[in-house]
Amino acid sequence: MALPPPSQAGTRQNQSSLVKCGVCGTESRQPVFRAQPPEQAPDLDLRPGEPVRGTMRRWLQECPNCGYAAPDLAQAHPAVPMVIAAAPFRALRADGGTPPLARRFLSWAHVLEETGALHAAAEATLHAAWVADDLGHDELARQWRLDAVALWRGGPPMETEQKVRSLDALRRAGVWDDAAATAAAMAEEGITGPVAQVIALEARLIAGFDAGRHTVASALPPPARRPHVTHGKTRRGLGDGAFGWLRRLFRR
């Protein structure tokens, strides 16, 4: 199950359709997603810039009856009914200390983890950290970044993009020794081009104990600040549209 592309800003973000939950069969009106490239540079962990940045509430659909949350509510892995009926999922849904939007992403992350999609679960958990960032819940953001790193590391061998995002998560969480060792190991891999510039920036930030938000434009020269219009071409699933142009840099 793929993670969603961020929804398109503008008039299309108000579109919705009637969707039947793939778990409990409840019909509800859910947003229709349209991806578009951000106008501003993404963060080093690939959180998109505005206007996409502010559309997170529309990235997942959520069943008002059973609580299942997913990019496409009508689709569900065969094991999902058992996952959402179990105590851990119900406890997560009942946790009043978790912001509602973050809880939606964590619910999706839990489903992904329980169905074996650990890297996708890491992505969804990182999205919850972004929600915490916006709300000023620094400790929650820190914990969910570390949870995301654990999921990435616990899954299949990471691609370069995932290694860089894990590195940024460690830095943002202030885990300096691990972050420094990760940056040093990546520098020894012989990576070149734009990714090497991002790694070098991360290493400098780590050396300065800088846990703040930084964008890709800080590491790369233009056009990192504004993707070309052709970057708006999309396919289903996260990794295209708003994020795809940068991810292609990581795969050069």
C-alpha positions in Angstrom: 0.0 0.0 0.0 1.5 3.3 -1.1 1.4 6.5 0.8 -0.6 9.3 -0.8 0.7 12.2 -2.9 0.0 15.5 -1.2 -3.3 17.0 -2.4 -3.4 19.9 -4.9 -3.9 23.3 -3.5 -6.6 25.6 -4.9 -10.1 24.9 -5.9 -9.7 21.1 -6.5 -8.8 20.6 -2.8 -12.5 21.1 -2.0 -13.6 18.2 -4.2 -14.9 15.1 -2.5 -16.6 11.8 -3.3 -18.6 9.1 -1.6 -16.3 6.3 -0.6 -17.2 2.9 0.9 -14.8 1.8 3.6 -12.8 -1.3 2.6 -13.0 -2.6 6.2 -16.4 -2.0 7.6 -18.4 -1.0 4.5 -19.5 2.4 5.8 -20.0 5.0 3.2 -18.7 8.5 3.8 -17.7 11.6 1.8 -14.0 11.8 1.5 -11.6 14.3 -0.2 -10.3 13.7 -3.7 -6.6 14.1 -4.0 -4.8 15.9 -6.8 -1.0 16.3 -6.6 0.9 19.4 -7.7 4.5 20.5 -7.3 5.2 22.9 -4.4 6.3 26.4 -5.2 8.8 26.5 -2.3 11.8 24.2 -1.7 11.1 21.1 0.4 12.8 20.5 3.8 15.8 18.2 4.0 13.4 15.4 5.0 11.4 16.0 1.8 8.4 17.7 3.5 7.1 19.8 0.6 7.1 23.5 0.6 4.0 25.6 0.2 1.3 25.5 -1.0 1.4 21.7 -0.6 2.9 22.0 2.9 -0.4 23.2 4.4 -2.6 20.5 2.9 -1.8 17.6 5.2 -5.4 17.2 6.4 -6.3 16.0 3.0 -3.5 13.4 2.5 -5.5 10.5 4.2 -9.1 9.5 4.2 -10.6 8.2 7.5 -13.6 6.1 8.1 -16.0 7.8 10.7 -17.1 4.4 11.9 -14.2 2.0 12.3 -11.4 4.5 12.3 -9.4 3.0 9.4 -7.3 5.7 7.7 -5.6 5.3 4.4 -4.9 7.2 1.2 -7.8 5.3 -0.4 -10.3 4.2 2.1 -11.9 1.7 -0.3 -8.7 -0.3 -0.4 -7.6 -2.5 2.5 -5.0 -5.3 2.9 -6.8 -8.6 3.9 -5.2 -8.4 7.3 -6.5 -4.9 8.1 -9.8 -5.9 9.7 -7.9 -7.9 12.3 -5.3 -5.1 12.8 -7.9 -2.4 13.6 -9.9 -4.7 15.8 -6.9 -5.4 18.0 -6.2 -3.6 21.3 -3.1 -1.7 20.1 -5.0 0.0 17.3 -8.0 0.8 19.5 -5.7 2.2 22.2 -4.0 4.4 19.6 -7.4 5.7 18.4 -8.4 6.4 22.0 -5.2 8.3 23.0 -6.4 11.8 23.8 -2.8 13.1 24.2 -2.2 12.7 20.4 -3.3 15.5 18.1 -6.2 14.2 15.9 -4.4 14.7 12.6 -1.2 13.0 13.9 -3.3 10.2 15.2 -4.7 9.7 11.7 -1.1 9.3 10.3 -0.1 7.1 13.2 -3.1 4.9 12.6 -2.1 4.4 9.0 1.5 3.8 10.1 0.3 1.1 12.5 -1.6 -0.7 9.7 1.4 -0.5 7.4 3.7 -1.8 10.1 1.4 -4.7 11.0 1.1 -5.7 7.3 4.8 -5.7 6.8 5.3 -2.4 4.9 7.9 -1.0 7.3 9.4 1.7 5.1 5.9 3.1 4.2 5.1 3.0 8.0 8.2 5.1 8.6 7.0 7.6 6.1 3.6 7.9 7.7 5.2 8.2 11.1 7.4 11.0 9.9 4.2 12.8 8.6 2.9 12.6 12.2 6.1 14.3 13.3 5.4 17.1 10.8 2.0 17.6 12.4 3.7 17.8 15.8 6.1 20.4 14.4 3.3 22.6 13.2 1.6 22.4 16.6 4.7 23.1 18.6 4.8 19.6 20.2 8.5 19.3 20.1 8.8 16.2 22.2 6.2 14.3 20.2 7.9 15.3 17.0 11.2 14.1 18.4 9.8 10.7 19.4 8.0 10.1 16.2 11.1 10.9 14.2 13.0 8.3 16.2 10.2 5.9 15.6 10.4 6.6 11.9 14.2 5.9 11.9 13.6 2.6 13.7 11.0 1.5 11.1 13.3 2.4 8.2 16.2 0.5 9.8 14.0 -2.4 10.7 12.8 -2.9 7.1 14.6 -3.9 3.9 17.9 -2.3 3.0 17.4 1.5 2.7 17.8 3.4 -0.5 19.9 6.5 -0.5 16.9 8.7 -0.2 15.7 6.9 2.9 19.2 7.0 4.5 19.3 10.8 4.0 15.8 11.2 5.5 16.8 9.1 8.4 19.9 11.2 8.9 17.8 14.4 8.9 15.4 12.8 11.4 18.3 11.9 13.8 19.6 15.5 13.5 16.2 17.0 14.1 15.7 14.7 17.1 19.1 15.8 18.5 20.6 12.3 18.6 24.0 13.7 17.8 26.3 10.7 18.1 24.1 8.5 15.9 23.5 11.3 13.4 27.3 12.1 13.2 28.1 8.4 12.7 25.4 8.0 10.1 26.6 11.1 8.2 30.2 9.8 8.3 29.2 6.4 7.0 27.2 7.9 4.1 30.1 10.2 3.2 32.3 7.1 2.8 29.8 5.5 0.3 31.2 7.6 -2.5 27.9 9.3 -3.2 28.2 12.2 -5.6 26.1 15.1 -7.0 23.2 16.8 -5.2 22.9 14.1 -2.6 26.5 14.5 -1.6 25.8 18.2 -1.1 22.8 17.4 1.1 24.9 15.0 3.2 27.7 17.6 3.6 25.1 20.2 4.8 23.7 17.7 7.3 27.2 17.0 8.6 27.9 20.7 9.1 24.5 21.1 10.9 25.2 18.2 13.1 28.7 19.5 14.0 27.0 22.7 15.1 24.3 20.9 17.1 21.7 22.5 14.9 18.4 20.6 15.2 16.4 23.2 13.3 14.4 23.0 10.0 16.5 23.5 6.8 15.5 23.2 3.2 17.1 21.6 0.2 17.7 25.0 -1.2 20.3 25.5 1.6 22.3 22.7 0.1 21.6 22.9 -3.6 21.8 25.8 -6.0 18.7 26.8 -8.1 16.4 25.3 -9.4 16.1 23.6 -6.0 14.0 26.6 -4.9 11.3 26.1 -7.5 10.8 22.9 -9.4 10.1 23.1 -13.1 6.5 22.8 -14.2 7.2 19.3 -15.7 7.7 18.0 -12.1 3.9 18.1 -11.7 3.5 14.9 -13.7 2.1 12.4 -11.4 1.3 8.7 -11.0 -0.5 7.0 -8.1 1.5 6.9 -4.9 3.9 9.1 -2.9 7.2 9.6 -4.7 5.7 11.4 -7.7 4.3 14.8 -8.3 5.3 17.1 -5.4 8.1 14.8 -4.2 9.2 13.0 -7.4 11.4 15.7 -8.8 13.6 15.7 -5.7 13.6 11.9 -5.3 15.0 11.7 -8.8 17.9 13.7 -7.6 18.6 11.0 -4.9 18.6 8.3 -7.6 21.1 9.8 -9.9 
